[in-house]
Amino acid sequence: MKLPKTMVVRGFRAAGISCGIKKTGKPDLALVASDRPCVSAVVFTRNRVAAAPVVWGKANRNRGRLRGVLANSGNANACTGAEGVRAVRETSRAACEALKFPKDSLLVSSTGVIGVPLPVGKILAALPVLAARLSARGIPQAGEAIRTTDAFPKRGVRRIRVGGKTVTLGGIAKGAGMIAPDMGTTLSYFFTDAALRPEDARRLLSETVDDTFNRIVVDGDMSTNDTAALFANGASGLPPLSGTGLAAFREALRSLLLDLALMIVRDGEGATRVVRIFVTGARSRAQAERAARAAASSPLVKTAVYGADLNWGRVIAVLGRAGIDVDPMKVEMKFAGVTVLRRGMRPDPAAERRAVPRIRKDAYGIDVDLGLGKGSAFVYFSDLTEQYVRINAGYRS
């Protein structure tokens, strides 16, 4: 994994500082802003216990015209009631005034501990300094400021040629635990100097998030704060992308999102392995996805992956309680490309011995064919280690 040291997207400036939310003094307040109006698209968590920034963001009528994001770490501003929503409104107002932006033209996000009032005063006091430090090279610093339990930053950049010009797409994300997204992600933001039509921005973000961030599992828990956003300011000078240019942009966006999503799985609060489970032969795609998510979220499967224990019995047991149609006699299973269970419930000890060295690697695949239909789905997931327990046993303390 190689992170870009610099990230410049024309027309965007950013910064990240410490405003005192985190006891450690590490960066905890990020701001990314476009010098010109944007087309934007946002998707949020489907968790019904949504954090105040999510509640406020969903109600924001400017959601398609946002010019950037203000995000804090160290405090989720979740389960904070009306006070939490007032905190979002107040920080949004102050940040927009500092930038001389129209009202409600910034996305506001938070991440961190749930159930603690957001220290609004610290954010307001820091905003003038934060705004003054905005720089064309500041996106990586903003990425640092949204980290919580992340062991490393997540960022990436893509460039494509359209109409003889270079279009740049950059992104930052955070996340390591509480990962099982649904039409949102952890916190992730994508900035491009391309021009996009509003309907294309919404469609592309929804499709690519569904193909990437919505296909990862660390622990099976969905965050109250998950938010993903795309900002397109047209600073490249090209007209709104269409045809082959739009198709190339979609592929670049999907590639970037997948890289960042896999970084989150690799981080996984102590994770040592990444596995892609691919379920085929289900009655429907919905059943295949349900089966894949059940296996990816199973502590027994995840600890077996950690121990490099080729325990296909744990996987098939999960399928039986996943609420899908399953006939054990029709199931076939591969670990790291080696068929270890054949139809008719026939295990292959010799194949298992061949597969064992392969599952000691830091990434491999589990393929399950249910033999019942044409439905298929995949999920990337991490193993479960002692480090995950240590981190989450004392998250508030």
C-alpha positions in Angstrom: 0.0 0.0 0.0 1.5 3.3 -1.1 -0.2 6.5 -0.2 0.3 9.7 -2.3 2.4 12.2 -0.3 0.7 15.1 -1.9 -2.8 15.6 -3.3 -3.8 18.7 -5.3 -7.2 18.9 -6.9 -7.7 22.2 -8.7 -9.9 24.7 -7.0 -9.9 22.9 -3.6 -8.1 24.0 -0.5 -7.9 22.1 2.8 -6.4 22.0 6.3 -6.4 19.9 9.5 -5.6 21.1 13.0 -6.1 20.2 16.6 -8.9 22.1 18.4 -8.7 20.2 21.7 -11.5 17.6 21.2 -9.0 14.7 21.5 -7.2 14.4 24.8 -4.0 13.4 22.9 -3.7 16.8 21.1 -3.7 15.0 17.8 -5.5 16.7 14.8 -9.2 16.6 15.2 -10.8 19.2 13.0 -10.7 19.2 9.1 -11.9 21.6 6.5 -11.9 21.1 2.7 -13.4 23.9 0.6 -13.9 24.7 -3.1 -13.0 28.1 -4.4 -15.9 27.9 -6.8 -19.5 26.4 -6.7 -19.8 22.6 -6.9 -22.1 19.9 -7.8 -22.3 17.5 -4.9 -23.8 14.2 -3.9 -24.0 12.6 -0.5 -25.1 9.2 0.9 -25.6 8.6 4.6 -25.9 5.6 6.9 -29.2 3.8 7.1 -28.7 3.2 10.8 -32.0 4.4 12.4 -30.0 5.8 15.3 -28.4 8.5 13.2 -25.9 11.1 14.5 -26.9 14.8 14.5 -24.7 15.6 11.5 -26.5 12.9 9.5 -30.0 14.1 10.6 -29.0 17.7 9.7 -27.3 16.7 6.5 -30.3 14.8 5.2 -32.5 17.9 5.8 -30.1 20.3 4.1 -31.7 21.6 1.0 -28.3 22.5 -0.4 -27.2 18.9 -0.5 -26.6 19.0 -4.3 -24.6 22.3 -4.1 -22.2 21.8 -1.2 -18.8 23.3 -1.6 -16.8 21.2 0.9 -16.8 19.6 4.3 -16.2 20.5 7.9 -15.4 17.3 9.9 -14.3 16.6 13.5 -13.0 13.5 15.1 -12.9 12.4 18.7 -16.6 13.1 19.2 -19.5 11.5 17.1 -22.1 14.1 18.2 -24.5 11.0 18.2 -27.3 10.4 20.6 -27.0 14.0 21.8 -30.7 15.1 21.0 -31.7 18.6 20.0 -28.5 20.0 21.5 -26.5 17.9 18.9 -28.5 19.3 16.0 -28.0 22.9 17.3 -24.3 22.2 17.5 -24.2 21.2 13.8 -26.2 24.3 12.8 -23.9 26.6 14.8 -20.7 25.1 13.5 -22.0 25.1 9.9 -23.0 28.8 10.2 -19.6 29.8 11.6 -17.6 27.9 9.1 -19.6 29.3 6.1 -19.2 32.8 7.5 -15.4 32.3 7.9 -15.2 31.3 4.3 -17.7 33.8 3.1 -19.8 31.0 1.7 -23.6 30.9 1.3 -25.5 29.6 4.3 -25.5 25.8 4.7 -23.1 25.2 1.8 -20.8 22.9 3.7 -21.3 19.3 4.7 -20.8 18.7 8.4 -19.5 15.4 9.8 -18.4 14.0 13.1 -16.8 10.7 14.3 -15.7 9.4 17.6 -17.4 8.6 20.9 -21.2 8.3 21.0 -23.3 10.0 23.6 -21.0 12.9 24.5 -22.0 16.6 23.8 -19.9 18.1 21.0 -17.6 20.8 22.5 -18.9 23.5 20.1 -16.8 26.3 21.7 -13.6 24.6 20.9 -14.6 24.2 17.2 -15.8 27.8 16.9 -12.6 29.1 18.5 -10.5 27.1 16.1 -12.3 28.0 12.9 -10.5 31.3 12.1 -7.2 29.5 12.4 -8.4 26.6 10.4 -9.7 28.8 7.6 -6.5 30.8 7.5 -4.5 27.6 7.0 -6.4 26.4 4.0 -3.9 25.3 1.3 -4.1 23.7 -2.1 -1.8 20.9 -0.7 -3.8 20.5 2.5 -6.1 17.6 1.7 -3.8 15.0 3.3 -3.7 17.1 6.5 -7.5 17.1 6.5 -7.4 13.3 6.1 -5.2 13.1 9.2 -7.7 15.1 11.2 -10.6 12.7 10.7 -8.8 9.7 12.0 -9.9 8.0 15.2 -8.7 4.4 15.9 -7.1 4.3 12.4 -3.6 2.9 12.4 -2.8 4.7 9.2 -4.4 7.4 6.9 -6.5 6.5 3.9 -6.2 8.6 0.8 -5.7 8.2 -2.9 -5.7 10.0 -6.2 -6.7 9.2 -9.8 -6.1 11.1 -13.1 -7.7 10.6 -16.4 -7.4 12.3 -19.8 -10.6 13.8 -21.2 -10.8 16.0 -24.3 -7.0 16.6 -24.2 -7.1 17.8 -20.6 -6.3 16.0 -17.3 -9.1 15.5 -14.8 -8.0 14.8 -11.2 -10.0 12.9 -8.6 -8.7 12.7 -5.0 -10.2 11.1 -1.9 -9.8 10.7 1.9 -11.4 8.3 4.2 -11.3 7.1 7.8 -12.4 3.9 9.5 -11.1 0.8 11.1 -13.9 -0.5 13.4 -17.7 -0.3 13.4 -17.7 -1.3 9.8 -20.6 -2.8 8.0 -21.9 0.0 5.8 -25.3 0.3 4.1 -25.7 3.1 1.5 -23.0 5.1 3.3 -19.6 4.4 4.5 -17.3 5.5 7.3 -16.4 9.1 6.6 -15.1 9.5 3.1 -14.9 12.5 0.8 -14.0 12.7 -2.9 -13.0 15.8 -4.7 -12.7 16.4 -8.5 -12.0 19.2 -10.8 -14.4 17.6 -13.4 -17.8 19.1 -14.1 -20.7 16.7 -13.5 -24.4 17.0 -14.0 -26.2 16.7 -10.7 -28.0 13.5 -11.7 -24.7 11.9 -12.8 -23.0 12.8 -9.6 -25.8 11.2 -7.5 -25.9 8.1 -9.7 -22.2 7.6 -9.8 -21.7 8.0 -6.1 -24.5 5.7 -5.2 -23.4 3.0 -7.7 -19.7 3.1 -6.8 -20.3 3.2 -3.0 -22.6 0.1 -3.4 -19.8 -1.7 -5.3 -17.1 -0.9 -2.8 -17.7 0.5 0.6 -21.0 -1.4 0.9 -19.0 -4.6 0.3 -16.8 -4.4 3.3 -17.2 -5.8 6.8 -14.8 -5.5 9.8 -17.0 -6.3 12.8 -20.6 -6.3 11.5 -21.6 -3.0 13.2 -23.0 -0.1 11.3 -22.0 3.4 12.4 -24.4 6.1 13.4 -22.3 8.6 11.4 -21.5 7.0 8.1 -21.2 9.6 5.3 -19.8 9.6 1.8 -19.7 12.6 -0.4 -18.5 13.7 -3.9 -17.7 17.3 -4.8 -17.2 18.3 -8.4 -16.2 21.9 -9.1 -15.5 22.0 -12.8 -12.1 23.7 -12.4 -10.6 21.5 -15.2 -12.4 23.8 -17.7 -14.2 20.9 -19.4 -18.0 20.8 -19.9 -20.0 18.3 -17.8 -18.6 14.9 -18.6 -20.6 12.6 -20.8 -20.1 9.5 -23.0 -16.7 7.9 -22.8 -15.4 10.7 -20.6 -18.1 10.0 -18.0 -17.5 6.3 -18.3 -13.8 6.8 -17.7 -14.5 9.0 -14.7 -16.9 6.3 -13.2 -14.2 3.7 -13.5 -11.6 6.0 -11.8 -14.1 6.7 -9.1 -14.8 3.1 -8.5 -11.1 2.2 -8.5 -10.4 4.9 -5.9 -13.3 3.9 -3.7 -12.3 0.3 -3.8 -8.7 1.1 -2.8 -9.9 3.2 0.2 -12.5 0.6 1.2 -9.8 -2.1 1.2 -7.5 0.1 3.3 -10.2 0.2 5.9 -10.5 -3.6 5.9 -6.7 -4.0 6.1 -6.7 -1.6 9.1 -9.6 -3.3 10.8 -8.4 -2.4 14.4 -5.7 -5.1 14.6 -6.6 -7.0 11.4 -3.9 -9.2 9.8 -5.8 -10.7 6.9 -8.3 -9.6 4.2 -10.6 -12.2 2.7 -13.1 -11.9 -0.1 -16.0 -14.2 0.2 -17.9 -14.8 -3.0 -21.2 -16.6 -2.9 -22.7 -17.9 -6.1 -25.6 -20.3 -6.9 -28.0 -18.6 -4.6 -31.8 -18.3 -5.3 -31.3 -14.5 -5.7 -28.7 -11.8 -5.3 -30.3 -10.7 -2.0 -29.9 -14.2 -0.6 -26.3 -14.4 -1.8 -25.5 -11.0 -0.2 -27.2 -12.1 3.0 -25.1 -15.3 3.1 -21.8 -13.5 2.4 -22.5 -10.8 5.0 -23.4 -13.5 7.6 -20.1 -15.3 7.0 -18.1 -12.1 6.9 -19.6 -11.0 10.3 -19.2 -14.3 12.1 -16.7 -14.2 15.0 -16.1 -17.9 14.5 -15.2 -17.5 10.9 -13.2 -14.4 11.5 -11.1 -16.0 14.3 -10.5 -19.0 12.1 -9.1 -16.7 9.4 -6.9 -15.1 12.0 -5.5 -18.5 13.1 -5.1 -19.7 9.5 -7.4 -22.5 10.5 -9.1 -24.0 7.4 -12.4 -24.5 9.1 -14.9 -24.7 6.3 -17.4 -26.2 8.8 -17.8 -22.8 10.4 -18.7 -21.2 7.0 -21.3 -23.8 6.1 -22.8 -23.6 9.6 -23.3 -19.8 9.1 -25.0 -20.4 5.8 -27.5 -22.7 7.6 -28.6 -19.9 10.0 -28.3 -17.0 7.6 -32.1 -17.1 6.7 -31.5 -18.2 3.1 -32.4 -21.3 1.0 -29.6 -23.8 1.4 -29.2 -27.5 0.6 -26.0 -28.7 2.3 -25.7 -31.6 -0.2 -25.4 -29.0 -3.1 -22.8 -26.7 -1.5 -19.3 -26.6 -3.0 -16.5 -24.5 -1.3 -13.1 -23.3 -2.2 -10.4 -21.7 0.0 -7.7 -19.8 -1.8 -8.8 -21.4 -5.1 -8.6 -25.0 -3.8 -11.8 -27.0 -3.7 -12.0 -28.3 -0.1 -15.7 -29.3 0.0 -17.4 -31.0 -3.0 -21.1 -31.4 -3.6 -22.6 -34.3 -1.6 -20.8 -33.1 1.6 -17.6 -34.7 0.5 -14.5 -33.0 2.1 -11.1 -33.5 0.5 -8.3 -33.8 3.2 -5.6 -33.7 0.5 -7.0 -30.5 -0.9 -7.1 -29.0 2.6 -3.4 -29.7 3.0 -2.7 -27.9 -0.3 -4.8 -25.0 0.8 -3.3 -24.4 4.2 -0.2 -22.6 3.1 -2.3 -20.3 0.9 -4.5 -19.2 3.7 -1.5 -18.1 5.7 -1.1 -15.2 3.3 -2.5 -11.7 4.1 -5.2 -11.9 1.4 -7.1 -14.7 -0.3 -10.6 -15.7 -1.3 -13.4 -18.1 -0.1 -15.7 -19.1 -2.8 -19.1 -20.8 -2.0 -21.4 -22.2 -4.6 -24.8 -23.0 -3.2 -25.9 -24.8 -6.3 -29.5 -23.5 -6.3 -29.7 -20.6 -8.7 -28.0 -17.6 -10.3 -27.7 -15.1 -7.5 -24.2 -14.0 -6.5 -22.6 -11.4 -4.2 -19.2 -10.7 -2.6 -18.0 -9.1 0.6 -14.5 -8.2 1.7 -13.8 -8.8 5.4 -11.0 -8.8 8.0 -10.0 -11.3 10.6 -10.7 -10.8 14.3 -7.7 -10.5 16.6 -6.8 -9.8 20.2 -6.0 -6.3 19.3 -9.6 -5.6 18.2 -10.8 -6.6 21.7 -8.2 -4.4 23.4 -9.1 -1.4 21.4 -12.8 -1.7 21.9 -12.8 -2.8 25.5 -11.5 0.6 26.5 -12.7 2.9 23.7 -14.3 5.5 26.1 -11.7 5.1 28.8 
